[in-house]
Amino acid sequence: MNALRYIKSEPDYSVGKDNVISRAEVVLNEVIVDSSDNPNNSSDSITSGIEKATELILWQISKLNQMQKDALDGILKAECQVSTDLERLHLLGSRFINPADPQAAKLKEQLNILWEKRKRIEMDFFDRQCKCLEKLVSLVGRHKLVKS
């Protein structure tokens, strides 16, 4: 239960406070306004647009990290609860539980399901971060081309 108390004491990173779509609209509107204000200097407006897109990608990566932390913390809470329930089945701990006990088998299956869910979430976030990093690398390349 110490792990559960530690998790509850962590600050809340609620993803719902910032909407990704609204943030994207704000950044894109800034890019449109910047490009319409400087029609003569197209290189600067292109560079500014690339910089704003880079900021957006970096913001998305930070949001993905927060979302991953929230999801994994939720799974950790569930794992702590199931492990605690499993330990309570026998006075001497989970090592002394009868393997034929249906309740123990159910709890162990829940732990396996949570482990699989954790792996699935980690792979999904890894894929999303890779896509964001690919976009970031592309934007950096475009920025170098425009500057040279």
MOTA-V764325 format. One record per residue. N is the residue number from 1. PHI is phi as a letter, one per 40 degrees, with the letter a starting at -180 (NA if undefined). PSI is psi in whole degrees, 0 to 359 (none if undefined). NEAR is the number of other C-alpha atoms within 8 Angstrom. Layout:
n=N phi=PHI psi=PSI near=NEAR
n=N phi=PHI psi=PSI near=NEAR
//
This chain:
n=1 phi=NA psi=343 near=7
n=2 phi=c psi=322 near=5
n=3 phi=c psi=322 near=7
n=4 phi=c psi=320 near=9
n=5 phi=c psi=322 near=8
n=6 phi=c psi=316 near=8
n=7 phi=c psi=318 near=9
n=8 phi=c psi=333 near=7
n=9 phi=c psi=347 near=6
n=10 phi=c psi=149 near=6
n=11 phi=c psi=150 near=5
n=12 phi=c psi=122 near=4
n=13 phi=b psi=80 near=7
n=14 phi=c psi=123 near=6
n=15 phi=c psi=334 near=9
n=16 phi=c psi=344 near=5
n=17 phi=c psi=325 near=5
n=18 phi=b psi=125 near=7
n=19 phi=c psi=127 near=8
n=20 phi=c psi=318 near=7
n=21 phi=c psi=316 near=6
n=22 phi=c psi=322 near=8
n=23 phi=c psi=319 near=10
n=24 phi=c psi=319 near=9
n=25 phi=c psi=319 near=8
n=26 phi=c psi=313 near=8
n=27 phi=c psi=316 near=11
n=28 phi=c psi=322 near=9
n=29 phi=c psi=322 near=8
n=30 phi=c psi=320 near=8
n=31 phi=c psi=318 near=12
n=32 phi=c psi=316 near=8
n=33 phi=c psi=317 near=8
n=34 phi=c psi=319 near=10
n=35 phi=c psi=331 near=12
n=36 phi=c psi=336 near=7
n=37 phi=c psi=331 near=6
n=38 phi=b psi=70 near=9
n=39 phi=c psi=337 near=7
n=40 phi=c psi=327 near=4
n=41 phi=b psi=81 near=7
n=42 phi=c psi=330 near=9
n=43 phi=c psi=318 near=8
n=44 phi=c psi=322 near=7
n=45 phi=c psi=325 near=12
n=46 phi=c psi=315 near=10
n=47 phi=c psi=317 near=11
n=48 phi=c psi=319 near=10
n=49 phi=c psi=319 near=10
n=50 phi=c psi=320 near=11
n=51 phi=c psi=319 near=9
n=52 phi=c psi=319 near=11
n=53 phi=c psi=323 near=10
n=54 phi=c psi=318 near=11
n=55 phi=c psi=319 near=8
n=56 phi=c psi=317 near=11
n=57 phi=c psi=317 near=12
n=58 phi=c psi=321 near=9
n=59 phi=c psi=318 near=8
n=60 phi=c psi=320 near=10
n=61 phi=c psi=318 near=10
n=62 phi=c psi=321 near=8
n=63 phi=c psi=320 near=9
n=64 phi=c psi=318 near=11
n=65 phi=c psi=319 near=8
n=66 phi=c psi=316 near=10
n=67 phi=c psi=319 near=10
n=68 phi=c psi=317 near=11
n=69 phi=c psi=316 near=8
n=70 phi=c psi=315 near=10
n=71 phi=c psi=316 near=9
n=72 phi=c psi=328 near=10
n=73 phi=c psi=321 near=9
n=74 phi=c psi=319 near=8
n=75 phi=c psi=321 near=10
n=76 phi=c psi=320 near=8
n=77 phi=d psi=314 near=10
n=78 phi=c psi=319 near=9
n=79 phi=c psi=319 near=10
n=80 phi=c psi=317 near=11
n=81 phi=c psi=315 near=9
n=82 phi=c psi=319 near=11
n=83 phi=c psi=320 near=10
n=84 phi=c psi=316 near=9
n=85 phi=c psi=322 near=9
n=86 phi=c psi=319 near=11
n=87 phi=c psi=330 near=10
n=88 phi=c psi=349 near=9
n=89 phi=c psi=333 near=10
n=90 phi=b psi=143 near=9
n=91 phi=c psi=328 near=6
n=92 phi=c psi=1 near=6
n=93 phi=h psi=177 near=10
n=94 phi=c psi=341 near=10
n=95 phi=c psi=337 near=5
n=96 phi=b psi=13 near=7
n=97 phi=c psi=139 near=10
n=98 phi=c psi=126 near=5
n=99 phi=c psi=338 near=6
n=100 phi=c psi=359 near=5
n=101 phi=c psi=118 near=8
n=102 phi=c psi=327 near=6
n=103 phi=c psi=321 near=6
n=104 phi=c psi=319 near=11
n=105 phi=c psi=321 near=10
n=106 phi=c psi=316 near=8
n=107 phi=c psi=320 near=12
n=108 phi=c psi=324 near=9
n=109 phi=c psi=321 near=8
n=110 phi=c psi=320 near=9
n=111 phi=c psi=319 near=11
n=112 phi=c psi=320 near=8
n=113 phi=c psi=317 near=8
n=114 phi=c psi=322 near=11
n=115 phi=c psi=316 near=8
n=116 phi=c psi=321 near=8
n=117 phi=c psi=319 near=8
n=118 phi=d psi=313 near=10
n=119 phi=c psi=319 near=8
n=120 phi=c psi=317 near=8
n=121 phi=c psi=317 near=11
n=122 phi=c psi=318 near=9
n=123 phi=c psi=319 near=8
n=124 phi=c psi=314 near=8
n=125 phi=c psi=326 near=10
n=126 phi=c psi=315 near=8
n=127 phi=c psi=316 near=8
n=128 phi=c psi=318 near=9
n=129 phi=c psi=322 near=10
n=130 phi=c psi=319 near=8
n=131 phi=c psi=317 near=8
n=132 phi=c psi=319 near=11
n=133 phi=c psi=325 near=9
n=134 phi=c psi=318 near=8
n=135 phi=c psi=320 near=9
n=136 phi=c psi=316 near=11
n=137 phi=c psi=319 near=8
n=138 phi=c psi=317 near=8
n=139 phi=c psi=322 near=11
n=140 phi=c psi=319 near=9
n=141 phi=c psi=317 near=8
n=142 phi=c psi=320 near=9
n=143 phi=c psi=317 near=11
n=144 phi=c psi=320 near=8
n=145 phi=c psi=319 near=7
n=146 phi=c psi=320 near=9
n=147 phi=c psi=331 near=7
n=148 phi=c psi=none near=4
//
